[in-house]
Amino acid sequence: MPKTTPIPGVVFTEATLRKAQELAAQSYGSVWTGPSGEESSGEAVARHLEATAALLDKDGWIRATTYFRDRDQVRTSDASPADDESLTVKQMVRAVLRFLHDDIGPDLDPRRTLDTALRHVGEDDAHGSTDTATVAGYVLDRLIQAHTGSASARATAWSERQHRTHADITALLTAGARFSRTYGPSAAIARAA
């Protein structure tokens, strides 16, 4: 059986990073300012992007999340707790929690999309925040705009293309961390802002 070599991910060159910096400089508003109104340092954003790559390596990456379930899992004979007027609120809550635990929980796919991984790292508070999650998204958008030559390109949509691979996403996150450390504000400047 012939050996196959893995196809490398997309390559983000130094020229792409420089073009992304030009786009960031031309952006309306600062790419480095999150929803709090405060500026994030390039180092903080780089750590967020690296933690996102590590999370995707651990949990797995998926191009797009689907919530479809097999038709044979749907129980048509079960009445909806919302329609049963004899149930108390406590009983309804228990029914919903039981459904979430028993019917959805074990079937959840642990893999994450780029968007959900960025958000999760921002919510875990160990390697990022909601601000660094937003700024990381801005950074990735500028990289994809520089990479594709399209001013309207967005990293999330790019990551969801059918031919995209985990290696492509890792390459994007690695380039984003490199970009953030190279072109992002230093921690001292970000705190003063």
N, C-alpha and C positions, 0 to 999 in steps of 0.2 A: 504494500500500500504506500503510495507516495506521501511524503511529508508535506504538509502545508504550513507556510509561515503566516503568522497572524498579520492582518492588515493593520498598519499603523494608523493612529488617529489623525485627525486634521492637524496640520502644523500651523502654528501662529508664530510668524517670524517677528524679528525686531522691527522690521519695516511696518508690519501690521500694528505693533504696539505704538510706534511713533504716530501713525495715522490715527489711531484711536485717541492719542493724546491731543492731536489737533482737533478732532471732533469734540472731545471733552471740553477743550478750551473755548470752542464755538457754541457750546450748549447754552440754552437759556437757563439761567440759574446754575448753581454749582453742582457738579456730579457728586461731590463729596459730602453734601449736606443731606441728611435724612429727614424723616417726618418730624423729628423733635425740633428741627431748626438748628441743630448743632452739627458741626463738621466732624466727620470721622477721619481718623488718621489712615494713611495708606497701609500701615502695619496692621491696624485693627481689621481693616477690610481684607487684607491678605490672609490673616489668621482665620477669618470667617470662611473665605473661599477654600482654604486648605482643610478646614474642618468639614466643609460640605463634601469635598472629594473623599475624605476618609469615611464619612457617613455612607456615601454611595458605594464605596468599596465594601463596607461592612454589610449593609442591608441590601445592596444591589440597586441597579438603576433600571428604570422602565421608561420607555419613550412617552407613554401616555397612560394615565390611570383609567381603568374601566371598572364600572360598578355593576356590570351585568352578572346575573346569577343564572345557573341552570334552571330551566323551566320546571324540572322535576323537583326542585327544592322549594318551589312556591306551594304553600299550603292553601288551597282554595277553600277548604272546609273550615278553616279557622276564621271566626268572626273578628273583625277589627275591634280592639279594645276601645278605640275612640267612638265606636257606634254603640257600645253596650252601656246604656244609661244606668244600669244597676251597679257598675263598678265605682269604687271610690277613687279619688285622685291617687291615693297611695297604691291601690291595686293597679291602676293604669301605669304609674311610674315603674312599678315592679315588672309589669308585662313588657314595657319598652326596654328596661335594663336587661331582662332575660333574653329578649330578642337580640339585642346588641351583643350580648355575651355568647349566647348559644348559636344564633343563626348567622351572624356576621363575623364575630371575633375570630373563630378558628379558620375562616376562609380568607381572611385578609391577606393580601399579598404584601410582604414586608418591603418589597422594592419601592423606590421613591423616584419621582420625577425630579428634574433639576429644580423646578419651582418649589416643590414641597420640601426638598432637602435644604434649600437656602432658607426657607421659612423656619424649618425645624431647628436648624442651628441657631437662628435668631431667637427662638423661643426658649432654648435650653439654657441660655444665659451663661454657659461656661466658655464658649468661644465666640460669642457674638451677641447682637441685640437686634431689635427690630430696625434700628437705624442702620447697622452694618448690613443687615439683610437687604434693605432697600438700596443702599449705596452699592453693594455688591452687584445687584441687578442692573443698576445704571452702568457700572463698569463693564459688565458682560455685554450689555447692549451696545456700548461703544466699540468693543472688540468685534462683535459680529457685524456691526455697520462697516467698520474698517475692513474686515475680512471679505464681506460680500460686495462692498461698494454701494449698498443700498441704505439710504438715509432712514428708511422706515423699518429696517430689520430689527427684530427683537430676539434676544437670546432664548427665551422660553419657546417661541415658535420655531426657531432654528433647531432647538434640541428635540422637538417633536416630529421632525421629518422622518419618514419611514426608513430611510437608509442610515440614520444616525446610529452610532455605536457608543458603548460605554467609554471606549478609548477616546472618542471625539469629545465627550463631555468632560472627561478627565483633562484632556489637552486644553479645553476652554478654561476650566477652573484653574489649572496651573498657570496659564497665560494671564488670567485675571489677577492671580496673586503676584506674579512677576510685575505686571503693569502697576498694581497698587503700590508695591514697594518702590518702584522706580519713579512713578509720577505722582503718587498721592502725597498729601500733606504730612509733615512729620507730626509726631504726637504733641510736641510743644506748641506748634502752630495750631493744630486742631483744638487744643484746650483753650487757647487764647481767643479763638474765633467765637 
